[in-house]
Amino acid sequence: MAMGLKKSKTLQIILLSLSVVIFAFSMIAYRLSLTRIMKSLTWTSLEETTNLYSTLFDLKIQENFDLLDAIAEGFSYIDTTNDKATTALIQHFSNKTDFSTLYFADEDGETFGNEGQSFGNVSKTDYFRRTMFSGTRTISRTLAIDSRRFPSFILSVPVIKDDKTCGMVCGIMNLLKLNNTLSAHFKNSKGFFMIVESNGHIIFTNTENKNLFGNNFNIFLIKNKCCSESQFMKYSEDLRNQKEGILEYYSYGARRFCSYTPLNMNSWYLLTIIKTDDIDARISVTKKISTGLSAIMSVLLILSIVLILLAERKTELVKTKNEGLTKIYDSNKSVVLDINLLEKSISYSGDTNFVFGKSLQKTDFATFAEFTKNIHHDDKHVIKELKKAAFDNFTEYQAEFRLMCSDGEYNWFRVKNLPIFDEDHKPVRSLASFTNVNKQMLKEQELMHKAEYDSLSGLLNKGSFENKVSAHIAKNTEQTCALLIIDLDNFKMINDTLGHSMGDAAISDTAKKISLIFSIQDFLGRIGGDEFSAFVIFDKNMPLSECIMHLNEKVSDLCEILNEMYFNEDKYVEISASIGISIYPEHGTSYEELFDRADNALYNVKKGGKNNFIIWNSDLQQGSESSYSSHKGLEELI
């Protein structure tokens, strides 16, 4: 009997020992599997975010182009030289589209809108020439301002009749509607993005350490041996074949993930690059927890073996005593306040330690008022309105505010108040929930920031540039400033001769050179395909004559560095810059006035041979045919 009992205990010891070994191997397998799963989830998130951001814009543009094509087909069946017929057809479609304005332009550039409205002659515009001469869909290179003063751009498609382009249908597309469509969050956590050509040439990157990569991301990867040869070959092959994917590489002692996807509207790629510090940290913490659990479980199993040797029946008791060791409390860092209006007390539930810095169950109104001191000074009005809703008006209320929490940071909360009434409809309580929405609000703010900048050049887009200039003028009515319109000469020849990839490179190079010339306080923007703008802000105490002299030096330098030759094998194109300038407040007190006069000066530069700059003067406004230079405007101002 004793021998049988001994064999039974020996067998149990062997089984428990095997359990320890199996458990140890299971934990190792779990840790390896966890690493793969977290990497896979990160890759999937990167790919989905990058693809979504690049796809939404293309879908919206294509949708509106398809609509214009359908309208253009209708014009092919009427006599477009008949003004009444043309106006009637435009009026028929005007209320059936999302365009703020719809109009038809004949082959001479004359326009016909709703109810016979004319938008002037557009024959000299870039989008007219491209649509009429090439017979293809075109997006205007410069932003327009629609009838409601919203920034917009023009989509145009040709009207083909008897195999001949007899005009074009144009729609002014409001940028605010497009922004509503692009509601996805562009996740770029502790990382940056690049726009590159298929050969790796960097068109644009938003990282502060731009010089680390040189001009070519592929060369950077090869020179620094950032990844294996097979990884690089797959990545470069994907770029040549317009495929998307993920590249894992190492640089400067850190592991990084690079998600790449083609942007359909041009032959370039969007690369989203993040460091894996956060992921590695989470994996490390999880590994530590799993290691700790492994140690604990191993100790428990060994203890069980010892207990079996002492008394077999005690093992069940040991198991029971350790059942609660794996419980974990999950907090969402939010609280709910149950406000008792009769007792004048507040009961709390949720993570009060994080939100208020201490454990709370029930307080009076005065104690709660102390915590409101931690609300951000710009959001103090929210707590005042909440008190009115909960204590005075007994109404529902919802708003967002920032509160300094126990982590020492301001966190965004969404407060919702719900009044509760008794049978006589008298208010007795209010339930106020403080939901932590910090991640959501920060992502929305990040997306709004990205919406202000042009993706190719990294400069402000047309709408943001105009808003910032107008806001500055409104606040600084006496400060001398200058508005510059910078147009690249011969840029179309780069696209036609060297290809659109080289054209994109020229746009990116131009933006970088403009940024080198002007200071950080100045506003720089890309306002069209090959048009840029700068708003130069001078010191408030600087005399006008000194401002003009200073401006003259800067613009001369800008003309010099923008004069450059671009090559592609045995072909080359030389580009330069024509610049029109207006001075605030001498030449206008609004953005529109300054822009019109700078545009007028630019027109005269183009007419006079390009590769120059002109400061606007009164002779230009009078339409004189004489030759001008920057000195004429300078002398008139001084």
C-alpha positions as CSV (number, residue, x, y, z in Angstrom):
1,M,0.0,0.0,0.0
2,A,2.8,2.4,0.9
3,M,4.6,1.4,-2.3
4,G,1.5,2.2,-4.3
5,L,1.2,5.6,-2.6
6,K,4.9,6.3,-3.2
7,K,4.5,5.5,-6.9
8,S,1.4,7.7,-7.1
9,K,3.2,10.6,-5.6
10,T,6.2,10.1,-7.8
11,L,3.9,10.0,-10.8
12,Q,2.3,13.3,-9.7
13,I,5.7,14.9,-9.2
14,I,6.7,13.9,-12.7
15,L,3.5,15.2,-14.1
16,L,3.9,18.5,-12.3
17,S,7.5,18.8,-13.4
18,L,6.4,18.2,-17.0
19,S,3.8,20.9,-16.4
20,V,6.5,23.4,-15.3
21,V,8.5,22.6,-18.4
22,I,5.4,22.8,-20.7
23,F,4.3,26.1,-19.1
24,A,7.8,27.6,-19.5
25,F,7.9,26.7,-23.2
26,S,4.3,28.0,-23.6
27,M,5.3,31.3,-22.1
28,I,8.2,31.6,-24.5
29,A,5.9,30.8,-27.4
30,Y,3.4,33.3,-26.1
31,R,6.0,36.0,-25.9
32,L,7.1,35.3,-29.5
33,S,3.5,35.2,-30.7
34,L,2.8,38.4,-28.9
35,T,5.6,40.2,-30.7
36,R,4.3,39.0,-34.1
37,I,0.7,40.0,-33.3
38,M,1.6,43.5,-32.1
39,K,3.9,44.0,-35.1
40,S,1.1,42.8,-37.5
41,L,-1.5,45.1,-35.8
42,T,0.8,48.0,-36.1
43,W,1.5,47.3,-39.8
44,T,-2.2,46.9,-40.5
45,S,-3.0,50.2,-38.8
46,L,-0.2,52.0,-40.8
47,E,-1.4,50.6,-44.1
48,E,-5.1,51.3,-43.5
49,T,-4.4,54.9,-42.4
50,T,-2.0,55.7,-45.3
51,N,-4.3,54.1,-47.9
52,L,-7.4,55.8,-46.6
53,Y,-5.8,59.3,-46.6
54,S,-4.6,58.9,-50.2
55,T,-7.8,57.3,-51.5
56,L,-10.4,59.8,-50.2
57,F,-9.0,62.7,-52.1
58,D,-8.9,60.8,-55.4
59,L,-12.4,59.5,-55.0
60,K,-13.9,62.9,-54.3
61,I,-12.1,64.4,-57.3
62,Q,-13.1,61.6,-59.6
63,E,-16.7,61.8,-58.5
64,N,-16.9,65.4,-59.5
65,F,-15.1,64.9,-62.8
66,D,-17.6,62.2,-63.7
67,L,-20.4,64.6,-63.0
68,L,-18.9,67.2,-65.2
69,D,-18.3,64.7,-68.0
70,A,-22.0,63.9,-67.9
71,I,-22.9,67.6,-68.1
72,A,-20.4,68.1,-71.0
73,E,-22.1,65.4,-72.9
74,G,-25.3,67.3,-72.7
75,F,-23.6,70.4,-74.2
76,S,-22.4,68.3,-77.2
77,Y,-26.1,68.0,-78.3
78,I,-26.9,71.7,-78.4
79,D,-25.7,74.7,-80.3
80,T,-23.1,76.2,-78.0
81,T,-23.0,79.4,-80.0
82,N,-26.6,80.0,-78.9
83,D,-26.3,82.0,-75.6
84,K,-29.9,81.3,-74.6
85,A,-29.5,77.5,-75.0
86,T,-26.2,77.5,-73.2
87,T,-27.5,79.5,-70.3
88,A,-30.6,77.4,-70.0
89,L,-28.6,74.1,-69.9
90,I,-26.3,75.6,-67.2
91,Q,-29.3,76.7,-65.2
92,H,-30.8,73.2,-65.5
93,F,-27.8,71.6,-63.9
94,S,-26.7,74.3,-61.4
95,N,-29.0,73.0,-58.5
96,K,-28.2,69.4,-59.1
97,T,-24.4,69.4,-58.2
98,D,-22.2,70.0,-55.1
99,F,-20.4,72.8,-57.0
100,S,-20.8,76.2,-55.6
101,T,-20.8,77.6,-59.1
102,L,-21.2,75.9,-62.5
103,Y,-20.5,77.6,-65.9
104,F,-19.7,77.0,-69.5
105,A,-16.8,78.6,-71.4
106,D,-16.8,78.7,-75.2
107,E,-13.7,78.3,-77.4
108,D,-13.0,82.0,-77.1
109,G,-13.1,81.9,-73.3
110,E,-16.4,83.7,-72.8
111,T,-18.3,82.3,-69.8
112,F,-22.0,81.7,-69.3
113,G,-23.4,80.9,-65.8
114,N,-26.7,80.6,-64.2
115,E,-29.3,83.2,-65.3
116,G,-26.9,84.6,-67.9
117,Q,-24.2,85.5,-65.3
118,S,-20.8,86.0,-66.8
119,F,-17.5,85.3,-65.0
120,G,-15.4,87.2,-67.5
121,N,-13.1,85.9,-70.2
122,V,-11.0,82.9,-69.1
123,S,-9.0,82.3,-72.3
124,K,-5.8,83.4,-70.6
125,T,-6.1,81.1,-67.6
126,D,-4.0,78.0,-67.3
127,Y,-6.9,75.6,-66.9
128,F,-8.6,76.9,-70.0
129,R,-5.5,76.4,-72.1
130,R,-4.8,72.9,-70.8
131,T,-8.4,71.8,-71.2
132,M,-9.0,73.2,-74.6
133,F,-5.6,72.3,-76.2
134,S,-5.2,68.9,-74.6
135,G,-8.9,67.9,-74.5
136,T,-8.5,66.4,-71.0
137,R,-9.8,66.8,-67.5
138,T,-8.0,69.6,-65.7
139,I,-7.8,71.0,-62.1
140,S,-6.9,74.7,-61.9
141,R,-3.4,75.5,-60.8
142,T,-4.5,78.4,-58.7
143,L,-7.3,78.5,-56.1
144,A,-10.3,80.7,-56.7
145,I,-12.7,82.4,-54.3
146,D,-16.4,81.5,-54.9
147,S,-19.4,83.7,-54.4
148,R,-19.6,83.0,-50.7
149,R,-15.9,84.0,-50.2
150,F,-14.8,80.4,-49.6
151,P,-11.5,79.1,-51.0
152,S,-12.2,76.9,-54.0
153,F,-10.6,75.4,-57.1
154,I,-11.9,74.9,-60.6
155,L,-12.5,71.5,-62.3
156,S,-13.0,71.6,-66.0
157,V,-13.7,69.1,-68.7
158,P,-13.8,69.6,-72.5
159,V,-17.0,69.6,-74.6
160,I,-16.4,67.5,-77.7
161,K,-18.6,68.0,-80.7
162,D,-17.8,66.5,-84.1
163,D,-14.4,65.4,-82.8
164,K,-13.6,69.0,-82.0
165,T,-13.3,70.8,-78.6
166,C,-15.9,73.6,-78.8
167,G,-15.7,74.7,-75.2
168,M,-15.5,73.4,-71.6
169,V,-17.8,72.9,-68.6
170,C,-16.3,74.2,-65.3
171,G,-17.3,73.7,-61.7
172,I,-16.0,75.6,-58.7
173,M,-15.5,73.1,-55.9
174,N,-15.6,74.4,-52.3
175,L,-12.6,73.3,-50.2
176,L,-14.7,73.2,-47.1
177,K,-16.8,70.4,-48.5
178,L,-13.7,68.5,-49.5
179,N,-12.3,68.8,-46.0
180,N,-15.6,67.3,-44.7
181,T,-15.0,64.3,-47.0
182,L,-11.4,63.9,-45.7
183,S,-12.6,63.0,-42.2
184,A,-10.1,60.2,-41.6
185,H,-7.3,60.5,-39.1
186,F,-3.8,60.4,-40.5
187,K,-2.0,58.5,-37.8
188,N,1.6,59.6,-37.6
189,S,2.5,58.8,-33.9
190,K,6.0,59.9,-33.1
191,G,7.0,59.7,-36.8
192,F,6.9,61.5,-40.0
193,F,6.0,61.1,-43.6
194,M,7.7,61.5,-47.0
195,I,6.6,61.9,-50.6
196,V,9.1,60.2,-52.9
197,E,9.6,59.1,-56.5
198,S,9.8,55.4,-57.4
199,N,13.5,55.7,-57.5
200,G,13.6,57.0,-53.9
201,H,14.2,60.6,-54.7
202,I,12.7,62.6,-51.8
203,I,10.1,65.2,-53.0
204,F,9.1,66.3,-49.5
205,T,9.3,65.2,-45.9
206,N,8.0,66.8,-42.8
207,T,10.7,65.6,-40.4
208,E,12.8,68.2,-38.7
209,N,16.0,66.2,-39.5
210,K,15.7,66.5,-43.3
211,N,19.4,66.4,-43.9
212,L,19.7,62.9,-42.4
213,F,18.3,61.3,-45.5
214,G,20.0,63.4,-48.2
215,N,18.1,63.7,-51.4
216,N,17.3,60.0,-51.9
217,F,15.7,57.6,-49.4
218,N,16.8,54.5,-51.3
219,I,20.4,55.6,-51.3
220,F,20.1,56.3,-47.5
221,L,18.9,52.8,-46.9
222,I,21.7,51.2,-48.9
223,K,24.6,53.4,-47.6
224,N,23.6,52.9,-44.0
225,K,22.7,49.2,-44.4
226,C,19.4,49.8,-42.8
227,C,17.8,46.5,-44.0
228,S,18.7,43.2,-45.6
229,E,19.3,43.0,-49.4
230,S,16.1,40.9,-49.8
231,Q,14.0,43.5,-47.9
232,F,15.4,46.3,-50.0
233,M,14.8,44.4,-53.3
234,K,11.2,43.8,-52.4
235,Y,10.6,47.4,-51.4
236,S,12.3,48.9,-54.5
237,E,10.4,46.4,-56.7
238,D,7.1,47.4,-55.1
239,L,7.8,51.1,-55.9
240,R,8.6,50.3,-59.5
241,N,5.4,48.3,-59.9
242,Q,3.1,50.8,-58.0
243,K,2.5,48.4,-55.1
244,E,2.0,49.1,-51.5
245,G,3.7,47.5,-48.5
246,I,5.7,47.7,-45.3
247,L,9.4,48.0,-44.8
248,E,11.1,47.3,-41.5
249,Y,14.5,48.9,-41.2
250,Y,17.0,50.2,-38.6
251,S,18.7,53.6,-38.5
252,Y,20.6,55.5,-35.8
253,G,20.1,52.7,-33.3
254,A,16.3,52.6,-33.6
255,R,13.9,50.1,-35.3
256,R,11.3,51.8,-37.7
257,F,8.3,50.8,-39.7
258,C,7.8,52.4,-43.2
259,S,4.4,52.1,-44.8
260,Y,4.4,53.0,-48.5
261,T,1.5,53.4,-50.9
262,P,1.1,54.9,-54.4
263,L,-0.8,58.2,-54.7
264,N,-3.0,57.7,-57.8
265,M,-3.2,61.3,-58.9
266,N,0.6,61.5,-59.5
267,S,3.4,59.1,-60.0
268,W,4.7,59.4,-56.5
269,Y,4.5,57.6,-53.2
270,L,3.4,58.4,-49.7
271,L,5.7,56.9,-47.0
272,T,4.6,57.0,-43.4
273,I,7.5,56.2,-41.0
274,I,7.2,55.6,-37.3
275,K,9.7,54.6,-34.6
276,T,8.8,51.4,-32.8
277,D,9.7,52.7,-29.3
278,D,6.1,52.6,-28.1
279,I,5.5,49.2,-29.5
280,D,8.8,47.8,-28.1
281,A,8.0,49.4,-24.7
282,R,4.6,47.7,-24.6
283,I,6.1,44.4,-25.7
284,S,8.8,44.8,-23.0
285,V,6.2,45.5,-20.3
286,T,4.1,42.5,-21.4
287,K,7.2,40.3,-21.5
288,K,8.0,41.4,-17.9
289,I,4.5,40.7,-16.8
290,S,4.6,37.3,-18.5
291,T,8.0,36.6,-17.0
292,G,6.7,37.5,-13.5
293,L,3.7,35.3,-14.0
294,S,5.9,32.5,-15.2
295,A,8.0,32.9,-12.1
296,I,5.0,33.0,-9.8
297,M,3.4,30.0,-11.5
298,S,6.7,28.1,-11.4
299,V,7.0,28.8,-7.6
300,L,3.4,27.8,-7.1
301,L,4.0,24.5,-9.0
302,I,7.2,23.8,-7.1
303,L,5.3,24.6,-3.9
304,S,2.6,22.2,-4.9
305,I,5.2,19.5,-5.4
306,V,6.5,20.1,-1.9
307,L,3.0,20.1,-0.5
308,I,2.3,16.8,-2.2
309,L,5.3,15.2,-0.5
310,L,3.9,16.5,2.9
311,A,0.2,16.0,2.3
312,E,-1.5,15.3,-1.0
313,R,-4.8,16.7,0.2
314,K,-3.4,20.1,0.8
315,T,-2.7,20.8,-2.9
316,E,-6.3,21.7,-3.5
317,L,-6.2,24.3,-0.7
318,V,-3.1,25.9,-2.1
319,K,-4.8,26.2,-5.5
320,T,-7.8,27.8,-3.9
321,K,-5.7,30.4,-2.0
322,N,-4.1,31.5,-5.3
323,E,-7.1,31.8,-7.5
324,G,-7.3,35.6,-7.2
325,L,-3.7,36.4,-8.2
326,T,-4.4,37.1,-11.9
327,K,-7.2,39.8,-11.6
328,I,-6.5,43.1,-13.2
329,Y,-8.4,46.4,-12.7
330,D,-9.1,48.2,-16.0
331,S,-9.8,51.9,-15.7
332,N,-11.0,54.2,-18.5
333,K,-9.9,57.4,-16.6
334,S,-13.4,58.8,-16.5
335,V,-15.9,59.6,-13.7
336,V,-19.6,60.0,-13.1
337,L,-21.0,62.5,-10.7
338,D,-24.4,61.8,-9.0
339,I,-25.5,65.3,-7.9
340,N,-28.1,65.1,-5.1
341,L,-29.9,68.5,-5.2
342,L,-31.8,67.8,-1.9
343,E,-28.8,66.7,0.2
344,K,-26.5,69.2,-1.7
345,S,-23.9,66.4,-2.0
346,I,-22.1,64.7,-4.9
347,S,-21.4,60.9,-5.1
348,Y,-18.5,59.7,-7.3
349,S,-17.8,56.6,-9.3
350,G,-14.9,55.9,-11.7
351,D,-11.2,56.7,-11.7
352,T,-11.3,59.7,-9.3
353,N,-7.6,59.2,-8.5
354,F,-6.6,60.1,-12.1
355,V,-9.2,62.8,-12.7
356,F,-9.1,64.6,-9.4
357,G,-5.9,63.4,-7.8
358,K,-7.5,61.6,-4.9
359,S,-9.9,58.8,-4.0
360,L,-13.5,60.2,-3.7
361,Q,-16.8,58.7,-2.8
362,K,-19.0,61.5,-1.6
363,T,-18.4,65.3,-1.0
364,D,-20.4,68.5,-0.6
365,F,-20.7,71.1,-3.3
366,A,-17.9,73.3,-1.8
367,T,-15.3,70.5,-2.0
368,F,-16.1,69.8,-5.6
369,A,-15.7,73.5,-6.4
370,E,-12.0,73.2,-5.4
371,F,-11.3,70.8,-8.2
372,T,-12.7,73.2,-10.8
373,K,-9.5,75.3,-10.3
374,N,-7.6,72.7,-12.4
375,I,-9.7,73.5,-15.5
376,H,-7.8,75.1,-18.3
377,H,-8.3,78.9,-18.2
378,D,-9.7,78.9,-21.8
379,D,-12.4,76.5,-20.7
380,K,-13.6,78.1,-17.4
381,H,-16.9,79.0,-19.1
382,V,-17.8,75.3,-19.5
383,I,-18.0,74.7,-15.8
384,K,-20.1,77.8,-15.3
385,E,-22.5,76.6,-18.0
386,L,-22.6,73.2,-16.4
387,K,-23.5,74.7,-13.0
388,K,-26.3,76.6,-14.6
389,A,-27.6,73.5,-16.3
390,A,-27.3,71.3,-13.2
391,F,-28.3,73.7,-10.4
392,D,-30.4,76.5,-12.0
393,N,-32.0,75.6,-15.3
394,F,-32.1,71.8,-14.8
395,T,-31.5,71.1,-18.5
396,E,-29.3,68.7,-20.5
397,Y,-25.9,70.0,-21.3
398,Q,-22.9,68.8,-23.3
399,A,-19.4,70.3,-23.9
400,E,-15.7,69.6,-24.1
401,F,-13.1,71.0,-21.7
402,R,-9.5,70.5,-20.5
403,L,-8.7,69.5,-16.9
404,M,-5.3,69.1,-15.3
405,C,-5.2,65.5,-14.0
406,S,-2.9,63.6,-11.7
407,D,-0.5,62.9,-14.5
408,G,0.4,66.6,-14.6
409,E,-1.1,67.0,-18.1
410,Y,-4.3,68.7,-19.4
411,N,-6.7,65.9,-20.6
412,W,-9.8,66.5,-22.8
413,F,-13.1,65.5,-21.2
414,R,-16.6,65.5,-22.6
415,V,-19.2,66.4,-20.0
416,K,-22.8,65.4,-20.3
417,N,-25.4,66.5,-17.8
418,L,-28.8,64.7,-17.4
419,P,-31.4,66.1,-15.0
420,I,-33.6,63.7,-13.1
421,F,-37.1,64.7,-11.8
422,D,-39.6,63.2,-9.3
423,E,-43.2,62.4,-9.9
424,D,-44.2,66.1,-9.5
425,H,-41.6,67.0,-12.1
426,K,-39.4,68.7,-9.5
427,P,-35.6,68.3,-10.0
428,V,-34.0,66.0,-7.4
429,R,-30.7,64.9,-9.0
430,S,-28.4,65.4,-11.9
431,L,-26.0,62.9,-13.5
432,A,-22.9,64.4,-14.9
433,S,-20.5,62.2,-16.8
434,F,-16.9,63.2,-17.4
435,T,-15.7,61.0,-20.3
436,N,-12.0,61.1,-21.1
437,V,-11.8,61.9,-24.9
438,N,-8.1,63.1,-24.9
439,K,-6.9,60.7,-27.7
440,Q,-9.8,61.6,-29.9
441,M,-9.4,65.4,-29.5
442,L,-5.7,65.3,-30.1
443,K,-6.1,63.3,-33.3
444,E,-8.7,65.8,-34.5
445,Q,-6.4,68.7,-33.8
446,E,-3.6,66.9,-35.6
447,L,-5.8,66.3,-38.7
448,M,-6.8,70.0,-38.8
449,H,-3.1,70.9,-38.7
450,K,-2.4,68.7,-41.7
451,A,-5.3,70.2,-43.6
452,E,-3.6,73.6,-43.6
453,Y,-0.5,72.5,-45.5
454,D,0.1,71.5,-49.1
455,S,1.4,67.9,-49.1
456,L,3.9,68.2,-52.0
457,S,5.6,71.5,-51.0
458,G,5.1,71.4,-47.2
459,L,4.0,75.1,-47.4
460,L,0.6,76.5,-46.5
461,N,-2.2,75.8,-48.9
462,K,-4.0,78.7,-50.6
463,G,-6.9,78.8,-48.1
464,S,-4.7,78.7,-45.0
465,F,-2.2,81.3,-46.5
466,E,-5.1,83.8,-47.2
467,N,-6.6,83.2,-43.7
468,K,-3.2,83.9,-41.9
469,V,-2.5,87.0,-44.0
470,S,-5.9,88.4,-43.5
471,A,-5.7,87.7,-39.7
472,H,-2.3,89.4,-39.4
473,I,-3.5,92.5,-41.4
474,A,-6.6,92.8,-39.1
475,K,-4.4,92.8,-36.0
476,N,-1.4,94.9,-37.3
477,T,-2.9,97.8,-39.3
478,E,0.2,100.0,-39.1
479,Q,2.9,97.4,-39.7
480,T,4.7,97.3,-43.1
481,C,4.4,94.0,-45.0
482,A,4.9,92.7,-48.5
483,L,2.9,90.2,-50.5
484,L,4.8,88.3,-53.2
485,I,3.4,86.0,-56.0
486,I,6.1,83.8,-57.3
487,D,5.5,82.0,-60.6
488,L,7.9,79.4,-62.1
489,D,8.9,80.2,-65.7
490,N,8.9,77.3,-68.2
491,F,7.6,74.8,-65.5
492,K,5.2,73.2,-68.1
493,M,8.3,72.3,-70.2
494,I,9.6,70.2,-67.2
495,N,6.5,68.1,-67.1
496,D,6.3,67.8,-70.9
497,T,10.0,67.1,-71.5
498,L,11.4,65.5,-68.3
499,G,8.2,64.0,-66.9
500,H,5.9,64.8,-64.0
501,S,8.2,63.2,-61.4
502,M,10.8,65.8,-62.2
503,G,8.1,68.4,-62.1
504,D,7.2,67.3,-58.6
505,A,10.9,67.5,-57.7
506,A,11.1,71.1,-59.0
507,I,8.1,72.1,-56.9
508,S,9.7,70.5,-53.8
509,D,13.0,72.2,-54.5
510,T,11.4,75.5,-55.0
511,A,9.6,75.3,-51.7
512,K,12.8,74.5,-49.8
513,K,14.6,77.4,-51.5
514,I,11.9,79.9,-50.7
515,S,12.0,78.7,-47.0
516,L,15.7,79.4,-47.0
517,I,15.3,83.0,-48.1
518,F,12.5,84.1,-45.7
519,S,12.3,84.1,-41.9
520,I,10.2,81.9,-39.7
521,Q,7.8,84.7,-38.9
522,D,6.9,85.2,-42.6
523,F,4.0,83.2,-44.2
524,L,4.9,80.9,-47.1
525,G,2.4,79.1,-49.3
526,R,1.8,77.2,-52.5
527,I,-1.2,78.7,-54.1
528,G,-1.3,76.8,-57.3
529,G,0.4,74.2,-59.5
530,D,3.6,76.3,-60.1
531,E,2.7,79.4,-58.2
532,F,3.9,80.2,-54.7
533,S,3.3,83.2,-52.4
534,A,5.1,84.8,-49.5
535,F,3.9,87.4,-47.0
536,V,6.9,89.2,-45.6
537,I,6.5,90.9,-42.2
538,F,8.9,93.7,-41.3
539,D,9.9,95.0,-37.9
540,K,7.3,97.6,-36.6
541,N,10.0,100.2,-36.1
542,M,11.6,99.8,-39.5
543,P,11.1,102.8,-41.9
544,L,9.4,102.1,-45.2
545,S,12.5,102.9,-47.3
546,E,14.6,100.4,-45.3
547,C,11.8,97.8,-45.6
548,I,11.9,98.2,-49.4
549,M,15.7,98.0,-49.6
550,H,15.6,94.8,-47.4
551,L,12.9,93.3,-49.6
552,N,14.9,94.2,-52.7
553,E,17.9,92.2,-51.5
554,K,15.8,89.2,-50.5
555,V,13.9,89.0,-53.8
556,S,17.1,89.4,-55.8
557,D,18.6,86.5,-53.9
558,L,15.4,84.5,-54.5
559,C,15.4,85.1,-58.3
560,E,19.1,84.0,-58.4
561,I,18.6,80.6,-56.5
562,L,15.4,79.8,-58.4
563,N,17.2,80.1,-61.7
564,E,18.2,76.4,-62.2
565,M,18.6,73.7,-64.8
566,Y,16.9,70.3,-64.5
567,F,18.2,67.3,-66.3
568,N,16.9,63.8,-67.2
569,E,19.4,61.8,-69.1
570,D,20.2,63.9,-72.2
571,K,17.3,66.3,-71.9
572,Y,17.3,69.5,-69.8
573,V,15.0,72.4,-69.0
574,E,16.0,75.7,-67.4
575,I,13.5,77.4,-65.2
576,S,13.4,80.8,-63.5
577,A,11.0,82.8,-61.5
578,S,8.8,85.8,-62.2
579,I,7.7,87.7,-59.0
580,G,5.1,90.4,-58.5
581,I,5.0,92.4,-55.3
582,S,2.6,94.6,-53.4
583,I,3.2,96.5,-50.2
584,Y,0.8,96.8,-47.2
585,P,-0.8,99.2,-46.5
586,E,0.5,101.4,-49.3
587,H,-1.0,99.3,-52.1
588,G,-4.0,97.9,-50.3
589,T,-5.6,97.2,-46.9
590,S,-7.1,93.8,-47.7
591,Y,-5.7,90.5,-49.0
592,E,-7.8,90.8,-52.2
593,E,-6.3,94.2,-53.0
594,L,-2.8,93.2,-52.3
595,F,-3.1,90.0,-54.3
596,D,-4.7,91.7,-57.3
597,R,-1.9,94.3,-57.4
598,A,0.9,91.7,-56.9
599,D,-0.7,89.7,-59.7
600,N,-0.8,92.8,-61.9
601,A,2.9,93.3,-61.3
602,L,3.6,89.6,-62.0
603,Y,1.7,89.9,-65.3
604,N,4.1,92.8,-66.3
605,V,7.1,90.7,-65.4
606,K,5.9,87.9,-67.7
607,K,5.2,90.4,-70.4
608,G,8.6,92.0,-70.0
609,G,10.6,88.8,-70.5
610,K,10.2,86.8,-67.2
611,N,13.0,86.0,-64.7
612,N,12.6,89.3,-62.9
613,F,10.5,91.0,-60.2
614,I,8.4,94.1,-60.0
615,I,7.0,96.1,-57.1
616,W,3.6,97.3,-58.1
617,N,3.2,101.1,-58.9
618,S,0.4,103.2,-60.3
619,D,1.7,103.1,-63.9
620,L,1.1,99.4,-64.0
621,Q,-2.6,99.9,-63.0
622,Q,-3.0,102.4,-65.8
623,G,-2.0,99.7,-68.3
624,S,1.1,101.5,-69.7
625,E,3.0,99.6,-72.3
626,S,6.4,100.9,-71.2
627,S,9.0,98.6,-69.6
628,Y,9.2,98.4,-65.8
629,S,11.6,97.0,-63.2
630,S,11.6,96.8,-59.5
631,H,13.2,100.3,-59.3
632,K,10.1,102.0,-60.6
633,G,7.9,100.7,-57.7
634,L,10.7,101.3,-55.3
635,E,11.2,104.9,-56.2
636,E,7.5,105.7,-56.1
637,L,7.2,104.2,-52.6
638,I,10.2,106.0,-51.3
